[in-house]
Amino acid sequence: MHNSGLNETATAPTRTETDRQGPVGGIRVGALAYADLPLVISIERRSFRSPWSVGMFALEMSKQDTIGLTAVEDDRVIGYLILSRFDRAWHLMNVAVAPEARRRGIASLLIEEAIGMIEPRDPVTLEVRPTNQSAVRLYEGLGFRAFGLRPGYYPDNGEDALIMWRGDPEAAGVPRESFGEIPAGT
Ligand SMILES: CC(C)(COP(=O)(O)OP(=O)(O)OC[C@H]1O[C@@H](n2cnc3c(N)ncnc32)[C@H](O)[C@@H]1OP(=O)(O)O)[C@@H](O)C(=O)NCCC(=O)NCCS
C-alpha cells in the first residue's frame, strides 16, 4: 500500500457512525469527509516517507466504491483508512494513526469496521513494506497472509512490496498474476 473516504455518493456500502466501547472506548468511527483532510494530512506527513497530497486523498474520495473512515477522539481525527474496490478485490490503500495514539487498537478498529462494510466473501489485498513490521504484524493479526512480492514497488528507495491477502483471491476469480511474485524458496 501506500501510495490512497467515504465518498458521500459512492456505491460502496455506507454506515452510520458508531461509538465504540471496550479496548478502544471513546473512539468514534465515522465517514471520512473533505473537512477532515487538514488533520488527516498532518497525520499522513508524520506517518509516511512519501505522504499523499490533499489532491490524492480527494481523488480517492471522489471514486465510486471507496470506503473512507476516520477514528475520532475528543472531536479530533486520530486515524483514518481508505479501502477501494478494483474489480473483484478490495484494496487497503491507506491506513495511519497519529503517532501519539498508536498501539491502542485504533488501526485494528478501522480495518475491522471497513471489512465489516463489504461482502464477507470479497477478498481484501494490500501492499506493505516488509521493513514495516508494525504494519505487517497488524495485518497478520487481522487475518491477512503474505502471498508474494511486488519487486521495486516503492519509488523512494526501490524496496519491494509484500503483497498480503485476506480471504481467497482465487476463489473470488482474481487473476493469479495479481497475487504477486512468489520468491524462490518459499
Ligand atoms: C501501522 C499502524 C497503522 C498501526 O496502528 P495502531 O493503531 O498502532 O495499531 P493497533 O494498535 O491496532 O495494533 C494492532 C497490532 O499490530 C501490531 N503492532 C502495531 N504497532 C506495532 C509496533 N510498533 N510494534 C510491533 N507490533 C505492532 C501488534 O501486533 C498490535 O497488537 P498489540 O498492540 O495487541 O500487540 C501505525 O503504526 C501507523 O500509523 N504507522 C505509520 C503508517 C503506516 O505504516 N501505515 C501502514 C502502511 S502499509
The ligand as an SDF file (V2000), in Angstrom:
LIG
                    3D

 48 50  0  0  0  0  0  0  0  0999 V2000
    0.8490    0.6140   11.4340 C   0  0  0  0  0  0  0  0  0  0  0  0
   -0.1200    1.4780   12.2220 C   0  0  0  0  0  0  0  0  0  0  0  0
   -1.2640    1.9120   11.2830 C   0  0  0  0  0  0  0  0  0  0  0  0
   -0.6880    0.6750   13.3940 C   0  0  0  0  0  0  0  0  0  0  0  0
   -1.6720    1.4560   14.0570 O   0  0  0  0  0  0  0  0  0  0  0  0
   -2.0720    1.1670   15.5790 P   0  0  0  0  0  0  0  0  0  0  0  0
   -3.3720    1.8540   15.8560 O   0  0  0  0  0  0  0  0  0  0  0  0
   -0.9280    1.4940   16.4710 O   0  0  0  0  0  0  0  0  0  0  0  0
   -2.2650   -0.4320   15.5490 O   0  0  0  0  0  0  0  0  0  0  0  0
   -3.0330   -1.3310   16.6170 P   0  0  0  0  0  0  0  0  0  0  0  0
   -2.9340   -0.6590   17.9780 O   0  0  0  0  0  0  0  0  0  0  0  0
   -4.3820   -1.6670   16.1020 O   0  0  0  0  0  0  0  0  0  0  0  0
   -2.0830   -2.6180   16.6290 O   0  0  0  0  0  0  0  0  0  0  0  0
   -2.5770   -3.9210   16.3850 C   0  0  0  0  0  0  0  0  0  0  0  0
   -1.4250   -4.8870   16.4110 C   0  0  0  0  0  0  0  0  0  0  0  0
   -0.4700   -4.5630   15.3830 O   0  0  0  0  0  0  0  0  0  0  0  0
    0.8650   -4.8570   15.8640 C   0  0  0  0  0  0  0  0  0  0  0  0
    1.6170   -3.6180   16.0350 N   0  0  0  0  0  0  0  0  0  0  0  0
    1.1820   -2.3490   15.8630 C   0  0  0  0  0  0  0  0  0  0  0  0
    2.1830   -1.4630   16.0990 N   0  0  0  0  0  0  0  0  0  0  0  0
    3.2550   -2.2060   16.4100 C   0  0  0  0  0  0  0  0  0  0  0  0
    4.6120   -1.8790   16.7640 C   0  0  0  0  0  0  0  0  0  0  0  0
    5.0380   -0.6000   16.8100 N   0  0  0  0  0  0  0  0  0  0  0  0
    5.4570   -2.8890   17.0190 N   0  0  0  0  0  0  0  0  0  0  0  0
    5.0590   -4.1680   16.9600 C   0  0  0  0  0  0  0  0  0  0  0  0
    3.7840   -4.5610   16.6590 N   0  0  0  0  0  0  0  0  0  0  0  0
    2.9140   -3.5760   16.3870 C   0  0  0  0  0  0  0  0  0  0  0  0
    0.6830   -5.5140   17.2190 C   0  0  0  0  0  0  0  0  0  0  0  0
    0.5170   -6.8860   16.9920 O   0  0  0  0  0  0  0  0  0  0  0  0
   -0.6190   -4.8740   17.6810 C   0  0  0  0  0  0  0  0  0  0  0  0
   -1.2990   -5.6320   18.6650 O   0  0  0  0  0  0  0  0  0  0  0  0
   -0.8700   -5.4610   20.2140 P   0  0  0  0  0  0  0  0  0  0  0  0
   -0.8070   -3.9770   20.4940 O   0  0  0  0  0  0  0  0  0  0  0  0
   -2.0020   -6.1510   20.9360 O   0  0  0  0  0  0  0  0  0  0  0  0
    0.4450   -6.1300   20.3490 O   0  0  0  0  0  0  0  0  0  0  0  0
    0.6030    2.7390   12.8150 C   0  0  0  0  0  0  0  0  0  0  0  0
    1.7930    2.3170   13.4410 O   0  0  0  0  0  0  0  0  0  0  0  0
    0.9360    3.7800   11.7730 C   0  0  0  0  0  0  0  0  0  0  0  0
    0.1440    4.6880   11.5000 O   0  0  0  0  0  0  0  0  0  0  0  0
    2.1430    3.6690   11.1510 N   0  0  0  0  0  0  0  0  0  0  0  0
    2.5840    4.6030   10.1260 C   0  0  0  0  0  0  0  0  0  0  0  0
    1.7540    4.4510    8.8650 C   0  0  0  0  0  0  0  0  0  0  0  0
    1.8420    3.0390    8.3310 C   0  0  0  0  0  0  0  0  0  0  0  0
    2.8890    2.4130    8.3330 O   0  0  0  0  0  0  0  0  0  0  0  0
    0.6920    2.5440    7.8190 N   0  0  0  0  0  0  0  0  0  0  0  0
    0.6290    1.2170    7.2040 C   0  0  0  0  0  0  0  0  0  0  0  0
    1.1390    1.3110    5.8140 C   0  0  0  0  0  0  0  0  0  0  0  0
    1.1250   -0.2570    4.9940 S   0  0  0  0  0  0  0  0  0  0  0  0
  1  2  1  0
  2  3  1  0
  2  4  1  0
  2 36  1  0
  4  5  1  0
  5  6  1  0
  6  7  2  0
  6  8  1  0
  6  9  1  0
  9 10  1  0
 10 11  2  0
 10 12  1  0
 10 13  1  0
 13 14  1  0
 14 15  1  0
 15 16  1  0
 15 30  1  0
 16 17  1  0
 17 18  1  0
 17 28  1  0
 18 19  1  0
 18 27  1  0
 19 20  2  0
 20 21  1  0
 21 22  1  0
 21 27  2  0
 22 23  1  0
 22 24  2  0
 24 25  1  0
 25 26  2  0
 26 27  1  0
 28 29  1  0
 28 30  1  0
 30 31  1  0
 31 32  1  0
 32 33  2  0
 32 34  1  0
 32 35  1  0
 36 37  1  0
 36 38  1  0
 38 39  2  0
 38 40  1  0
 40 41  1  0
 41 42  1  0
 42 43  1  0
 43 44  2  0
 43 45  1  0
 45 46  1  0
 46 47  1  0
 47 48  1  0
M  END
$$$$
